Amino acid sequence: MALIKSISGIRGTIGGVVNENLTPVNAVKFAAAYGMWLKSENSNESLTVIIGRDARISGEMISNLVANTLTGLGINVIDIGLSTTPTVEVAVTLDKADGGIIITASHNPKQWNALKLLNEKGEFLNAVEGEKILNIAEDENFLFAEVDDLGKYEKKEGYINRHIDEVLKLPLVDNEAIKKAGFKVVVDAVNSTGGIAVPALLEKLGVECIQLYCEPNGHFPHNPEPLKEHLTDISELVVTEKADFGIVVDPDVDRLAIICEDGSMFGEEYTLVACADYVLGKTKGNTVSNLSSSRALRDITQKHGGAYEASAVGEVNVVELMKTTNAIIGGEGNGGIIYPESHYGRDSLVGIALFLSHLANLKISCKKLRESYPEYFMSKSKIELTPDINVDEILTKLTEKFSNEKPNCIDGVKIDFENEWVHLRKSNTEPIVRIYTESISQKKADDLASKFIVEIEALL
């Protein structure tokens, strides 16, 4: 069905034809390319890579292929088994490993899987590093170890608990206030590893946890992307249980969505806003999110006296700009919280702990907290194009037409108007233009999107 190679890793659907899908052959080739790159970047004779996976059905198969490929290259492997993306990131630094591989297709449906690659800091590789790995995989320039030089394989458990302990040590996580608040929450972990991690975190914080789809068997009960249309079950259960709010994570637990006590969506965009509001209220500093994220983060940052900047879309780009601007919190509007005090990676467990601390300190309801933030509405759409159409040329013409608005062109074209914005990006994998808009009402956001669809069609 699909195989997508990019600088951030390789992802695809399981089974089918080699080089057209994520087959065992492709998993081995890509793991070998990563291993060869790691060896070329290190002078150490002995290298160690940590691998972990979400609960999807193909995970164990892909994990075994990856582990055996790396040991075949002479690289030691620590397999932490069922895990989360942020747990693997934290594990790399805790164990001072040379790299890491997370076997997860994040919010994609169960037929998908992927290899996400980390450096020795537990951070995703940059564009240059990713390009080198793609070239090694393409050339199949592999040199495997002889029998006396094979790597060692070790399976270790307990890393999710170690990750939780690291979260609880963070100075701004107010353990006592959370315990005193006596929260009751519902958790939807889409039958993946969030079903292990989130209830364990809540238990240590003294939060009553009602579990929904928390069995890590990889059989996703609904589309695993945490969007409103997929979350009717938890919205109803939050109301039925008279819970304080609901928590939703994606299969690898790097995206966090909140459901208010009345079953309404707090909004993925506003998860980061709430956590940033809490952190900025305790520590002065700057923030970063990507160009497609809500203006609300900018507004909250400025209210606290900080500076906000926007990066190109993609976690690695957000992290790079956060380091440049010394941002104390950042992330992406899809519910991804990056808190450098912990580590430079999107982490739902950190987000949950900060959100709980914020709510416990304010002593207000989840709904009241949401109502305290600037009200923005987003629209997301796309235009499918034929492969012969030059998308870059279309975006260039739109940049020229709206030059008075001083468009931002670091990632497609973003045009900021007084009360709204539009962000136009071409896909890296298919001939489409993605159109993101935000305005002060849903109708205005939808109308702005429609306006730019007409603009693009006119240029065609």
N, C-alpha and C positions, 0 to 999 in steps of 0.2 A: 504493500500500500504506500509506504513512504519511508525514506531515509534522508535525514537532514543533517548535513555536516556544517558545523560553524566553529568559530574560534572558541566558543564556550563549551564545546563537546560534540557528541554525536547522539542523535535521538531518532527513533523510528518505531515502526510497528513490528511486532514479533512475527517471525516465520516468513515464508515466501522465498523470493529469489535473492541470491547474494548480490550486494551492492544496490539493491532496490529497496531492501527492507533491513531491519536490524536482526540479522541472522547471527548464529554463533560465529561464523567466519568473520563477520564485520566487527563483532564485539572483541574477538581476539586481535584482529588487525589494529583496532584503535587503542586497545590496552597496550599492545606492543609498541605502538608509536609513542604513547605517553611515557612508557618505561624507557625507551631509547632516548627521548628528549631529556628525561630526568637524569639519566646517566651522563649525557653530554654536558649538562649544566652543573654537575657536581664532581668534585675531586675525591669525595669519600669513597672508600672501597666498599663499604657496606651501607646500603640504602634501605630505608623502611617506608612503606606506604600503608596508610590506614584506609580500609574500605568499609563501607556500610551501605545499607539499602533500605528503601521503604518496603511496604508489605505487598506490593503488587505481585501477581501470580508468577510472573517470569523472573522475579528478582533473584531467587536462589540459583537458577540456572545461569543467569548472566554473571552473578557474583562469583560462582565457581570458575567460570571461564576466565574472568578477569584475574582472579587470584592465581590460578595455575599459569596464566600467561606471564604475570609479573615474576613469579618464582622461577619460571623457565628462563627469564632474563637475568636471574641472579639477584633479584630484589626481594627483600624480606617483606612479608605481608602480615599485618595485624587486622584480622577480620572482626569487626565489632557487631556484625549481624544486623538484626532489625534495629533501625536507628532513624534519626532525622537528619536533614541537611545541616542545620546548625550544630547538631551534636558531633557530626564528623568534623566539621570545621574546628570546633573547640578541642576535639580529641587530638587533632594534628598538633596543636600548640601544647596541649597538656603532656603529650608523650614525646614532644620534640621530634616528630617524624619529618621525613623529607618531602612528603606530599600526601595527597588523599584523593580517592575516587568515590563519589556518591552515585549509587545506582538507583536512579529515580527519574521519572518523566514528569515530576512535579504535578501540575493540575491536569495533565492529559489523561484521557480515558484509559481503561485497564489494558487495552491491546498495545499501548505504547510503553517503551522504556528508554532509558538514556544513561550515558556515562557523563557525569559532571566532574571536572578536573580542578584540583586545588594545588597551590604551591606550598612551600614549607611554612608559610604564615597562616595556613588554613583559609586562604582567600582564592577566589577564582582567578584564572590566568588572564593576562592582558592579551590584546589583539596580536601583538608580535609573537608571543609565546604560543598562542593558539594556532597561528598561521604555520609556525614551524612544525607543530604536531600534525597538522593536516598534510603538509608536504611529505613528512616521513611516512605517514599512512599511505599516501598516494604512490610513493616510490617503493613501498614495501622493503625498505632498507633496514632489515632487522638482523641482529646478531645475537643469537641465544647462547646461554651459558653451557659449558660442558658439565658433566655429571658431578664433579667435585665442587662446582661453583654455584649450584642451584640455590635459590633463596629459600628461606625458612618460612613456613606458614604457621600462624598461631591464631587461635580463636579466643577472644577475650570478651567478657561480659561486664555489665555494670556502668557503661559509659553514659547512658541516659541519666542515671542517678548522679553521676559525677557532674554532668552538665547542669542538672537542676541545682546541685550544691553551689556551683559557680554563680548561677543566677541569684540564689538567695544571699550570697555574700555581697552583692552589689550595694553600695552605700545608699542609693536612692530607693531600693526595694524595702518598703516599710513593713516588715514582717509582722510586727506587733499590731499596727493599725489594721492590717488586713484581717488578722485573727479576731480582733475585737469587733470588727464590722459584722461578722457572722453571715457572710455572703452565701447565697445558694445560686448555683449556675448550672446550666445545661451545656454539655459538650458534644458537638458533632465532629468526629474525627474521620469520617468517610471510610471506616474500616481499614485504616492504615496505622502507621506508627504513632500518630498523635494520640491514638487510643491508649498507648502505653505512657507516653510522656506527659500529656496534659493532666490526666487524673492524678498522676504521681506528684506533679508540681502542686496541684490544688490541695492535695491531702497534706503536704508539708506546710502549706499556708493556712490550714484550718478552714478551708472553703468546702462546703457541701457540694458534691458533684453528682449530677444526674447524667448518666452516660447514654448517649445515642450514637449508634454505629461506631462503637469503640473497640470492636473485635478485630485485631490486625490480620485479617485473612485475605486481603487484596480484592475482595468482591465489593466494589464500590456500589452502594445502594442508590446513588444518584450521580449526575455529572459532578466530578470532583472539583471543578472550579468554583470557589466560594462566592457565587453571584446570587442575587436576590431570587431569581427564578428557579434556582436549584435548592432553596433552603426553606421550603414551605413546612417540612416536617418539624424542624427545630423551632421555627417561628411559632407553630401551634403548641409545641411542648413547653416552651418557655412560659406561655400564658397559662396553660393547664396546670403546670407545677408551681405557678406563682413565684417563679425564679426572679432574681435580681437582674439577670441578663443571660445571654447565650454566647458561647464561644465556638467559632468554626475555624478549623485549620484545613489546609490542603494536604495531600498524601505525604509530602515530605516536610511539612510543618515550618515552612518559611513564609507563609502568608496567613494573616490573621484578620478575621471578620467578627464583628460584634453584633448581636441582636439585642435590641432594647426590651425592657420588661413587658411592653405591650405587643411584642412580636414584630415591630418595625425594624428595619435595617438601620444600625448606627452608621453604616457606610464604610466600605473598605478604605476609601480616601481619608476618612476621618479617624481611623485607627491611629495612623501616624500623627495626625494633628493633635489628638488627645494625649498621646505619649510625649510628644514634643512640648505641649503646653505644661505638662507636669515637670519634665526635665528642665525646661527653660525657667520655670518658676523657682527652681532650686539652685540652678547653676547658669550664670550668664554665658551666652555663646551664640554660635551661628548654626544654621541648618542648610540642608541640601535635599532636594528631591529631583526627579527627572522632569523633563519638559511637558510630559503628559499628565502630570499630577496637579491636584487642585491648588488654586490660589490661597486656599484657607491656611496652608502651612506658612506661606509668606506673611499673611496678615497676623497670625499668632506670633511668629518670630519677631516681626516689627513691634508688636505690642509689648513684648518683653525686652525690647532694645537691642535685638540681635540683627544680623544680616542674613538674608536668604539668597541662595543662588540655585539655578537649575542646570542639570547636566543632560547629556544625551541619554536616551533610554538604554537601560541595561545596568544590572547591579555593579558590574566592574567600573562603569563610568561614574556612577553615583559615588562609589567608594573613593575613586581617584580624586574627584572634586572635593569630597569631604576632607580628605587628607590635605589638599591644597589650601582649603579655607579654614582648617582647624574646626570643622563643624562638630558639635557635641552630640548631635543626633541627626538622623536623616533616613532616607529610604525611598520607597516607591509607593505610588498611590494605589497599588493592588494589595495593600495591607502588609507590606514588607517593612519591618522596623530594623534599622541598623543603629546600634548603640555602641560606639567605640570603647566605652568603659568596659564592655564585655568583650566584643570582637567585631571585626569588620565583615559582618555577614547578616543577612536578613534572618531574624530569629523570633518566632512566635512565642517562645517561652519567656524571653526577655520582655516582649511586648505585653504579654498577659500580666506579668509581675508589675510592670510599670503602670499599666491601666488600672489594676486592682489597687495599687498604692494611691493613685490619683483619686479614684472614687472614694476610697476609705478616708483620705484626708479631707476631701470636700464635704463628705457626708450628704451627698445628694444622689438622686436616682440616675440611672444610665440615660434615660430620656431627657432629664433636665440638663445633664452634661452636654448631650448632643445639641440641644436647643441654645446652648450658650455660645456656640461657634458660628462664624459667618456662614450664611446659607448660599451654597453654590450647587449647581446642577450640571451633570455631564451628559454628553451624548457621544456614542462611539459607533462609527459606521465605516464602510469601506466601498471602494469602487473597483470592480474587477476589470482588468484591461487585457488586451491581446498581447502576446509576447513581443510583437514588433513595435509596440509603442514605447517611445523614449520617456520614461517617467521623470528622469532628471530634467529634461527639457521643459516639461510641464511645470515642475516646481520652480524652475528658474524664471519662467514667465510670470508666475504668480508672485514671486518675490519682487520682480520689477514693477508689477501692477500696484502692489501695496507697499512700495518702498517708503512712503511717507510714514508708515507705522513702524518703521525700523525692525523688519523681521529678523528673527533669530534663526540662523541657518546651520547650527552645529549638528543638527540631526533632523534632516528634512527641512521643513519651514514651519516656524511658529510665529503667528501674528497676534500681537496683544492689542486689543482695543480697550476702550476705557472701562467697560463693565464686563468684558468677555474675551475669550481667546479661541483660536483654532490652531491645531497642530496637524500638519500633513506629513506623513512619512511613507516612504515606499518600503514594501516588504523585501527582506533579503532572500526570500525563498520562492516567491511567486509574484506574478505581474499584477499587483494590486497597490492601491494607495489607501492607507489607513487615515481616517479622518476623526480626530478627537476634538470636541468642543466643550467649553464650559461657559455658563452664563448665570444670571440671577434668577432664572426660572427654567423649568424643563422645556417649556415651549420655545423660549428664546434660544436655548442650547440646540434644540432640534432644528429650529429655523436657520440658525447659523450653519449647521451641518448641511442642510438642504441647499443653502445659498452657495456653499463651496462645491457641492456636487455639481450644481449648474455651471459654476465657473470652470470646473475641470472639463465637463462635457463640451462646453463651448470651445475650449482649446483643442479638443479632439476633432 
